[in-house]
Every structure is written in structure tokens, then in C-alpha cells.
Amino acid sequence: DTAVSQTPKYLVTQMGNDKSIKCEQNLGHDTMYWYKQDSKKFLKIMFSYNNKELIINETVPNRFSPKSPDKAHLNLHINSLELGDSAVYFCASSQDIFLTGINSPLHFGNGTRLTVT
Amino acid sequence: DQQVKQNSPSLSVQEGRISILNCDYTNSMFDYFLWYKKYPAEGPTFLISISSIKDKNEDGRFTVFLNKSAKHLSLHIVPSQPGDSAVYFCAASARSSNTGKLIFGQGTTLQVKP
């Protein structure tokens, strides 16, 4: 059983379209995240939800909107896609927000490669 | 403004030798440091961590060293094995922020040659 699963794995779309990436975790974790890995390979946090409450909202265009229907799901909706949105998007979860390594590691999904043409 | 940097994009070592991956940080509020390992087409997985109250943490073949005065940490893998070939990410957090925000470096690709 995959602990953190995200779909789709690949997403190719045209500029201006709206798309969603879904994420589900079966670990019983309270906190979920979206990270973006850009062309320079940095993994940057976008959003974090703890018990369905938004706790981190980095400087991300408001075209990106996370939605957490319950603690096990955190979906990412992107409106009016732009070329610069092309990246790999990782969903992750953790038991709590303290991320103290072995006691509360971050569990990542396998990523969604988004290509905007 | 990158607060966590891995200045070596790649490293190649012979099987059985030591691999040393380096990481520098700028934010003195960071009090917990982690290393993640990533294989192609997979998400990063947690490898080892260290608290700022320690200067060394060891787990099997993996040891992380922390030099707070230099704001530098390193991951040592001894002996290196071909299965260790992956991208290694350094990450840091400031637990006092209570936000779960983990700042990652850009990764170092390690290749271990048989």
C-alpha cells in the first residue's frame, strides 16, 4: 500500500487551462503539504495543512488553491496555467508539524510532473 | 534567498570508499537538520537527522556532522555502495516556528561506481 499517493504522475497541458492534482495519505497523519521542485531542483514548500487548517501559505500565486476535504486528502488546483508552472509537484504528510526527523519524518508521494506547453 | 545550499551538484565515488556530502545554511534559527534521499521517479525519503544540540549522529553506515559555528553540516556514508546512488537533499527546520516548514537544499547527485 502506497503511504502517500498522488495522481496523475504526469500532466501535460496547454497554457490557460485549469488542472488539479490529487493527493491522499493512508498514514493517519495530521499534516499535509505541497512542495514544488523547480528547474533548479530546489524543493520549495507551497502549502501546509494541519488538521484541515491552512498553516503555511508561501508566496504562491493565487492561481494555486489547495483544498483539504479531510485529513487524508490535500488536492492542488491550478487556474490559468502558465509556462513557468512547469515543475514537479510533491505531496507530503507528517504526523505533526515539528518534523523532528526520525520521530516525525516527512513522507513524500512520488511526484507529479507538470508540463505546460 | 536560499537559506540551505548544497554547492556540489554531483559527486562520484568508488564502491567501498567514503562519500561526503556537504550542506551550508544561513539561518541561525534552524535547530533541526535532516537528510533525505531520492531515487528517480520517486519522492524523497528520510535518511537521518540531527538536532542542533548535538554535533554528530550515527545510524549504521550514515553519519551526520554538524558545525554550528560554521553553519555547515555533512553526511558521511561509509562504506559507499552502488545502491546509495541517488540524489541527497539537506533540509533544515526551526521548530520554534511551529509551522512544519522544512527548507531544502537543491540536492547532490551521488554516483557510487562498482
Interface residues (C-beta under 8 A of the other chain):
Chain A: V4 T31 Y33 Y35 K40 K41 F42 L43 K44 I45 S48 N50 I55 I56 F90 A92 S94 D96 I97 F98 L99 T100 G101 I102 P105 L106 H107 F108 G109 N110 G111
Chain B: Q2 Y32 L34 Y36 A41 E42 G43 P44 T45 F46 I48 S49 I50 S51 V87 F89 A91 S93 R95 N98 T99 G100 K101 L102 I103 F104 G105 Q106 G107
